């Protein structure tokens, strides 16, 4: 089965806008910066709990989750 690629550029922009950097964002959602980097580069998948925490920290509405976490790469 072929892996679906996701485009996290909008999520990365929101992280910088709301947290300043990935290190601060990672701390706020209780993961390491390395783990956050792996998730943003698709080497690891986001868990539901992480998505919920990230939405809270980044002020992402529930109906906007797909735009940030499930936007397919072209």
N, C-alpha and C positions, 0 to 999 in steps of 0.2 A: 504494500500500500504506500503510495506516494505521500510524503508529508506536505501539509498545507503551509505555505509561507505567509507570515503576517507582517504588515507594515506598522511598526511602532513609532514612526516619526512624530505623529501627533501626540502620542503618549510622552515621548521624550521632551517635546516642547512644553507640555503641561507640567512635567516634572521640574524643568528649569524655571518656568513661570511661577509656580507655587512654592517650590522648595529651594531653588537656587542651584542645586546639583544632585547627582544620583546618591552621593554619600548621605546627605541629609534625608532624602526621600527613603532610602533603605532603612535608616535608623527609625524613622517614624512608622514604618510598617513591619518592624521587627525582623528584618532580614539583613544579611551582610551586603556591602556594596558589590562584592564579587558575585553573589547570588543575583542581585538586581541586574548587573551587567550581563550575566548569562541568560537571564530571562529576556532582556531587551534585545539580545543577539540571537534568540531562539535556540540556544543550546540547552535550555531548560524551560519547562512549561509553568505557567502561572496556576496556582491553586485557587479555588473559589474564595477561600479566606483571604488570600493575598489581594485578590481583585477587589473584594469588599473593603479591606483596609485602605487600599490605594485610592479607591473612589472617595472614601471619607476624607483622606488627607488632601487629595487633589481637587476636591469639590466637583466630582463628576456625578451627574444625575444618573439614576438607574437606567433611564431610557437612552442614555448616551454611551453606555458601556461598550456596545459593539463597535462604535466609532474609534475607540481607543485600544481595545484589547482583541478585537476580532476582525480588523480591517485587513482584507487579503492583499498581499503584495502583488503587484502587477508584473 
